[in-house]
Structure formats: C-alpha cells, structure tokens
Amino acid sequence: MPHRDKIAFVGTGGTISMTFSSKQNGYVPTLSAQDLVEMLPADLKSDLQVIDWSHQPSSHYTIRMTTDLVELLRKLVKDG
C-alpha cells in the first residue's frame, strides 16, 4: 500500500449522522463517527484516526462548541 498522510475523521453530528426515527417522527443524529467510517471501503478506513466529537445537529452548536472544534482541528493539524 502506498504511503498516505495521516487522516483524522472528526464526527460532528449534523445531517450526515441522521437517520429517521419513527418514535420522534423525524430525522435525528444517530450515527457515530465510527459508524460512518464503517461505510467506507476497507482500504480507506484502515489508517484513520476516528474522533467522535458531537452527536447533535450543527444548528445546535454554540459559539463555545465551535471554538472547541476549531481548537481540536488546530491541534490535530499541529500534531500531524
């Protein structure tokens, strides 16, 4: 397998993590970051760092949460 740079997959909730809930009669965030990664082909998911950061719609993020996410991403880039 060719060398690839490290990749971090940060699950932030939102639309991509939603499935339909008949109990709540609507779409709700239910899939974790790992659930989403499991949908990838095996050769893509083998070298990922998976981070399950949030399980809520992005419209529910606060300024503090957004700042925390930016800091997490900054640290991941810095650490390589």
N, C-alpha and C positions, 0 to 999 in steps of 0.2 A: 504494500500500500504506500503511495507517495506521502511525503511529509506534508502535514497541514498545520497551520497555526491553531492555537487553542481557540475554542469557541465556547462561550458561555450562553446558555439558553435560559433567559430570565422570564419566568411565568408571571405575568402581571394581571391575570384575570381578564376582564373585558370580554368582548364579543367572541373571540376565538375560543374561549373556555366555556361557552354557554351551551347547554342542552335544554330541550323542552321538558318542563315539569308539569305534569297534569295536576298534581297537588296544588301548585301555585298558579296554574293556568297561564304559564308564560315561560320565557327563557330565563334561566338562572345560571350563574357561573358554577360549574360542577367539575370541570376537568382540571387536574393539576398540571404543572409543568411536565412532570414525568409522564402523565397520560398523553400529552401532546407529543412528546418526544417518541413515545412508543409507536406513533403513527408514521414515523419516518422510516425510510429504508435502512436496513442494518448497517450498511457502510457509512451512513451519515450520522448515526446516533452513537457510534462506538466511542468517540473521543470528546463528547460533550460534557461540560460541567453544567449540571441542571440545578437551577435555583428557583424554588417555589416562593415567590415574593408576595403575591397577593391573590385573593380569590373573590374579587368584587368588581363590579362594573367600573370602568375608568371615570365615569361621571360622578362617582362617589369619592374619588381621591380628594384629599385636602392638599393645601399648599405644602404642608409639612411632609405628607406622604410623597409628593412629587419631588421635593428636595431630598428626601431619604433615598428615593430611587436614583436620582442623579448622582448622589454620593456613592451608592453601591456600584453603579456603572463606571464611575470615575476610578474607583478602587480596582475594579476588575481589569480595566484597561492598564492602569499603572502596574498592577501585579503581573500582567502579561498573560 
